[in-house]
Amino acid sequence: MITYLPKQKLFHLTNKSISYYIYLNEEGYLETIYFGKYLPSIENVDWIRKPYSDNNATQYFSVKDQKEYTFKDNFRSNRARLEISSHGKNDKRGAPIVIRKENGSYLTNFLFDSYKIIEGIPTLENLPHAKNDHVSTLEITLKEELQDIYVKYYLSLYDDIDILVKNFVIENKTGHDIKIDRALSLQQDFMHANYRFVHFKGCWSKERDYEINDVHDGIQEVTSNYGRSSHEENPFVYLLDKNATNTTGEVIGFNLIYSGNFKFRMFVDYQKYLHVTYGINDEDFEWTLKNNEQFITPQAVISYSYLGVDKMSQNFHYFVKNHLITYKKDKEYKEVLFNSWEGCYFTFNTESIISYIDDSIKIGSELFVLDDGWFGVRDNDYTGLGDWYVNKDKVDLHKVIKHCHDKKLKFGIWFEPEMVTPYSELYKNHPDYILGEKEENILTIQRHQFHLDFSNPEVVDNIYEQMVKFLDEYQVDYIKWDYNRTVSEHFSRYYGANQQGEIYHRLVLGYYSLLSRLINRYPHIMFEGCASGGGRFDLGTLFYCPQIWCSDESDPIQRIFIQYNTSLGYPLSTIGSHVNANRITSYKTKALIALFGTYGYEMNPNKLTKEEMDELSLVADIYKKYHREVIEEGTLYHLFSPTETNYMSMQAVSLDKSKSLIIFMNKLKETDQSRFVKLHGLDENKMYKNSFNNEIYSGLYYMQVGINFSFDWFDEFTCKLIILEEIK
């Protein structure tokens, strides 16, 4: 519900769980008054504004009448908590939008013009966006002080979850071109800076490594300039009160529905106010906005919790599953997946793949995916990318697919649409299709491949036509969409000098364009995102792809960190996780960890012993019985963090609270220890039988006493799965 209270000049957004109040001051600026747990009214606006406004308003000089004045309403522009700061005046904290006008001026000062209250949320053209249900939107139009440049500021609050979505739309009505030098998606000002800050750093095979620090004076930033959301930092971050825990205290999570360069920036001034801006990274960003055109910023998503980290996390999970993912069959059962890559890499033929299919069935597989190596001249990673036709000398794909479907398995295949190798027909015929200046003597190459210029619609069309030709002929149920390098030489030969600052963003728009066109044409195909593992694990990709390969690191001990940390911001149903042939730990341990993700296999199935097949089949049966109801649709609780303890433990509970799966794993060997794992989310009045010792206890008992893992000895990497089922 959104209301405007004219006497107090307050906008109030609320879902009766949280409240967001904005004050429209007499100078036309929007001040953030309150964001937090539901507050039915603001009894005294000035009391909240007092710390920065009491007899200390900003002074200004009127050129028109040559006199000095003081801002009305005790407004101090460089100290007020604002929804959108100005740029080029005395507020130096950092504006979310910076415009360079025709005369070269950077002065950007947006003032209130009008507002509308909308049922629903605006659909963003050419960008992924939140769904239009269970949500109301406040649309505030602001006008630049000196020119006909308008900003539509959207604040959308969901009524079924504590999620707030923000973004800006910039409109040029000046009659000439303007330049946008910064176009972020939100500004969020806080009353204090007494928070800790969590972000997720990393690298290839070590994605989303948990990092926590105090918010301190000055500037702190989390950014990506890799052309994708990146392994190095993830766009999911959160602030938490210094006394907050998993179940108590204030926690505010942020994410961006975008897959390219981003910047999350915090600034704390000497008065200890926290100023946050978030959106597209403004490094090498400059957008020419023509008259009567719009620039739409990606939607930023805020999850608010006054019940600790897990509630913030659960908000994001619910939002992604119910208000973001667009795959039409996402609510249906997803098959156990077998991927060929780690079993054979590039070395295979028709008969070997058919043998893989036959043996994969013995471990419960229901979807077979032929990975890299089936197209062009592709027997290694030096050649073939960009030539998306079947290498018929290597594999009879019609025969493979028919065999797969005859065995009642679905069939999937691998693509890397945004890349090309120097030794390919596509590059030979179209050397201008890659990023980089024609005159460059040295071009960066990663994994022996160039990045295609997806800012050029002709390039996107070429790849689209190749993929359509293939998909119209071959009956495919699933596509793994890979992206194995970052952007360098971000120069497009398609655009002129004055538009080179647009290339990073246009590459992302090209990615979305191709995905969107293919999904519209083939709605039955499920797309899974991938970028050298988890290098593009973000909300923008999840809009199109209901799951993303989490990491190329499938070792279960490393995976407990990666999957646990990823699940703080993203639901388990989106986290691609497979059992591989690593020899250090048992297949059962690997399978149990993969169970708390999408679950699948990546190995040579011909080499499995009967005992190993039996181990894997047992976990596959658990997947088929419980995964949809408990893991995918259920509520996730984080019990022990592997970063902070010697254990990793998570619990998923079905929505009707009749079933629960608990995973518990230790890292290092321990002798006799007291280990009680208190559970969450159960119905305290229901009785549950556990698979650990087949005892029956009440939900209250499990939550207040817990499961007793106090063994005399607990070997390293010991992993336990406990299943709870209601006894009626």
Secondary structure, DSSP 8 states (H G I E B T S, - for coil): -EEEETTTTEEEEE-SSEEEEEEE-TTS-EEEEEEEE--S--S-HHHHHHHHHTT---EEEETTTTEEEE-GGG--TTTS-BSS--BSSS--S--SEEEE-TTS---B-EEEEEEEEEES----TTS----SSSEEEEEEEEEESSSSEEEEEEEEEESSSSEEEEEEEEEE-SSS-EEEEEEEEEEEEES---EEEEEEE--TTS-SEEEEEE--SEEEEEEE-SSSS-SSB-S-EEEEETT--SSSB-EEEEEES-SS-EEEEEEE-TT--EEEEEEE--TT--EEE-TT-EEE---EEEEEESB-HHHHHHHHHHHHHHHT---TTTTS----EEE-HHHHTT---HHHHHHHHHHHHTTT--EEEE-SSSBSS-SSTTB-TT--SB-TTT--HHHHHHHHHHTT-EEEEEE-TTEE-SBSHHHHH-GGGBSS-TT-S----BTTBEEB-TTSHHHHHHHHHHHHHHHHHS--SEEEE---S---S---SSS-GGGGGGHHHHHHHHHHHHHHHHHHH-TT-EEEE-BTTBTT-SHHHHHH-SEEE--S---HHHHHHHHHHHTTTS-GGGEE--EE--SSS-HHHHHHHHHTTT-EEES-GGG--HHHHHHHHHHHHHHHHHIIIIIISSEEEEEE-TTTSSEEEEEEE-TTSSEEEEEEEESS-BSS---EE---S--TTSEEEETTT--EEEHHHHHHT-EE---S-B-TT-EEEEEEEE--
